[in-house]
């Protein structure tokens, strides 16, 4: 039996909530859909649906299989549309994830230009710190400002950004300005994402300083707010602080000891087929971000 037909019927049942509703949705007979789903379960050796006279319930295996195969069906539909109508405007949804502060400062400002170029495109922009499982969360494109190691994703480096160590004038007036990286041991250092070892350039190469403080957070926004309030010193990506660093009350320290940079990268799931809308969005953000940073 046609595997594509099996997948199409299974997805229709999951989305419609039953065989009869799925039959109406895709224009097939209920018996044909039932046979296709049964053939799929037999081929996989796994029960995807629990059937009763009153309802159809997706099993855990079925839900997992649906989440993995649904993007493939969407991409195939997009590919068909691109081939059957060469004049078709890019349309559909592109799900993009970016770190919250970096996204607010650098991604959001260029979004209007992308949507103006492709009015039928829909952008689902998720701004949150942390690394997503691209396939599980349905992310088409992720923007990252950190080292990326993934066997299941394609990584495209766009540019890089330096690290900066910063605090407020108020904090330094109260506690003094660190002159050497080792001085940070005596200061209140604010911990982002559990990183308690800050790396600096020393006379004999990179040197790590163990830091500690009374505030830690998994978001840059929290650490930055605390720095501006005079709570302590933070280590940041320069690109993530572009707007805030214009604040005369926030100053950098130990600049001569910092030479490390971080790549700004675009990441997408490692699939053989990438839809035209995702390819276009990737090319756009690669160009726009490289020009901004």
WOKA-V897093 format. One record per run of one state. SS is the DSSP state (alpha for helix, beta for strand, coil for the rest). FROM is the first residue (numbers start at 1). LEN is the number of residues. If there is no record, write none. Layout:
# WOKA-V897093
ss	from	len
SS	FROM	LEN
SS	FROM	LEN
This chain:
# WOKA-V897093
ss	from	len
coil	1	2
alpha	3	14
coil	17	2
alpha	19	8
coil	27	3
alpha	30	15
coil	45	4
beta	49	3
coil	52	4
beta	56	3
coil	59	1
alpha	60	25
coil	85	7
beta	92	7
coil	99	1
alpha	100	18
coil	118	3
beta	121	7
coil	128	13
beta	141	4
coil	145	8
beta	153	16
alpha	169	7
coil	176	5
alpha	181	6
coil	187	2
beta	189	1
coil	190	1
beta	191	2
coil	193	4
beta	197	6
coil	203	2
beta	205	6
coil	211	5
beta	216	2
coil	218	2
alpha	220	9
coil	229	4
beta	233	5
alpha	238	4
coil	242	2
alpha	244	3
coil	247	3
beta	250	4
coil	254	1
alpha	255	3
coil	258	3
beta	261	9
coil	270	6
alpha	276	17
coil	293	1
